[in-house]
Amino acid sequence: MPTIRGANVSIKNIVTDLWYRFGKPIWVIDEAQPGLIAAVSQGVIRGPAVLDVGCGTGDNALYLAERGFSVTGIDISTAAIAMAKRKARQLSVVARFVTLDAFKLGTLATKFDTLIDFGLFHQFAGSPRTRYVRSLGDVCASQGHLLLQCFRDQGGIAHWFGPHLVSQEELRVSFAVGWQIEWIHPASFKSNQGRDYPAWLALITYTNSE
């Protein structure tokens, strides 16, 4: 996915929305990511309320909803949200999907026991990354969890158009205030190209302490 920086945000959003409408982004695999499946099997996901930030076409959110979680998925792409709603109807699964900017999560006016982010954090750098983490805090219950998967700097291939390859140190710095990182493990993103991309999977607790 292209990098989000300042004025490029709206351009990136338009491009991504068009990609959903007229193609199939490589991250749309029509099933949950392996890292999420493993986290559920290990009891990492707290409920009942879960927010999938940058949910795309809803595969991760629907996986959780099928397992009894009360799930809300948000994405900036109206096309992706429409697809997520259609998948939910086809599967007869109850999940809420909302078109929303990830910088404005506080407008949901609720708190979630677990947040998941599989592929959004690494779109941001600098002040947008700081704003994004602050937005996550607006909707995470105290002592709630964030399960975050992002592209990692070890073994990844950087492109001029992004996304960013993230180091463990960057994760620790980004969540140094108000959060506590429980663990960071090597993981991978599954794509629809038959290729896996190196990632970090992190479990982070919101301590709500400034």
HUPERA-V24511 format. One record per residue. N is the residue number from 1. SS is DSSP state (h for helix, s for strand, l for the rest). Layout:
n:N ss:SS
n:N ss:SS
This chain:
n:1 ss:l
n:2 ss:l
n:3 ss:l
n:4 ss:l
n:5 ss:l
n:6 ss:l
n:7 ss:l
n:8 ss:h
n:9 ss:h
n:10 ss:h
n:11 ss:h
n:12 ss:h
n:13 ss:h
n:14 ss:h
n:15 ss:h
n:16 ss:h
n:17 ss:h
n:18 ss:h
n:19 ss:h
n:20 ss:h
n:21 ss:h
n:22 ss:h
n:23 ss:l
n:24 ss:l
n:25 ss:l
n:26 ss:l
n:27 ss:l
n:28 ss:l
n:29 ss:l
n:30 ss:l
n:31 ss:l
n:32 ss:l
n:33 ss:l
n:34 ss:h
n:35 ss:h
n:36 ss:h
n:37 ss:h
n:38 ss:h
n:39 ss:h
n:40 ss:h
n:41 ss:h
n:42 ss:l
n:43 ss:l
n:44 ss:l
n:45 ss:l
n:46 ss:l
n:47 ss:l
n:48 ss:l
n:49 ss:s
n:50 ss:s
n:51 ss:s
n:52 ss:s
n:53 ss:s
n:54 ss:l
n:55 ss:l
n:56 ss:l
n:57 ss:l
n:58 ss:l
n:59 ss:h
n:60 ss:h
n:61 ss:h
n:62 ss:h
n:63 ss:h
n:64 ss:h
n:65 ss:h
n:66 ss:h
n:67 ss:l
n:68 ss:l
n:69 ss:l
n:70 ss:s
n:71 ss:s
n:72 ss:s
n:73 ss:s
n:74 ss:s
n:75 ss:s
n:76 ss:l
n:77 ss:l
n:78 ss:h
n:79 ss:h
n:80 ss:h
n:81 ss:h
n:82 ss:h
n:83 ss:h
n:84 ss:h
n:85 ss:h
n:86 ss:h
n:87 ss:h
n:88 ss:h
n:89 ss:h
n:90 ss:h
n:91 ss:h
n:92 ss:l
n:93 ss:l
n:94 ss:l
n:95 ss:l
n:96 ss:s
n:97 ss:s
n:98 ss:s
n:99 ss:s
n:100 ss:l
n:101 ss:l
n:102 ss:h
n:103 ss:h
n:104 ss:h
n:105 ss:h
n:106 ss:h
n:107 ss:h
n:108 ss:h
n:109 ss:l
n:110 ss:l
n:111 ss:l
n:112 ss:s
n:113 ss:s
n:114 ss:s
n:115 ss:s
n:116 ss:s
n:117 ss:s
n:118 ss:s
n:119 ss:l
n:120 ss:l
n:121 ss:h
n:122 ss:h
n:123 ss:h
n:124 ss:l
n:125 ss:l
n:126 ss:l
n:127 ss:h
n:128 ss:h
n:129 ss:h
n:130 ss:h
n:131 ss:h
n:132 ss:h
n:133 ss:h
n:134 ss:h
n:135 ss:h
n:136 ss:h
n:137 ss:h
n:138 ss:h
n:139 ss:h
n:140 ss:s
n:141 ss:s
n:142 ss:s
n:143 ss:s
n:144 ss:s
n:145 ss:s
n:146 ss:s
n:147 ss:s
n:148 ss:s
n:149 ss:s
n:150 ss:s
n:151 ss:s
n:152 ss:s
n:153 ss:l
n:154 ss:l
n:155 ss:l
n:156 ss:l
n:157 ss:l
n:158 ss:l
n:159 ss:l
n:160 ss:l
n:161 ss:l
n:162 ss:l
n:163 ss:l
n:164 ss:l
n:165 ss:l
n:166 ss:s
n:167 ss:l
n:168 ss:h
n:169 ss:h
n:170 ss:h
n:171 ss:h
n:172 ss:h
n:173 ss:h
n:174 ss:h
n:175 ss:l
n:176 ss:l
n:177 ss:l
n:178 ss:l
n:179 ss:s
n:180 ss:s
n:181 ss:s
n:182 ss:s
n:183 ss:s
n:184 ss:s
n:185 ss:s
n:186 ss:s
n:187 ss:s
n:188 ss:s
n:189 ss:s
n:190 ss:s
n:191 ss:l
n:192 ss:l
n:193 ss:l
n:194 ss:l
n:195 ss:l
n:196 ss:s
n:197 ss:s
n:198 ss:s
n:199 ss:s
n:200 ss:s
n:201 ss:s
n:202 ss:s
n:203 ss:s
n:204 ss:s
n:205 ss:s
n:206 ss:s
n:207 ss:l
n:208 ss:l
n:209 ss:l
n:210 ss:l
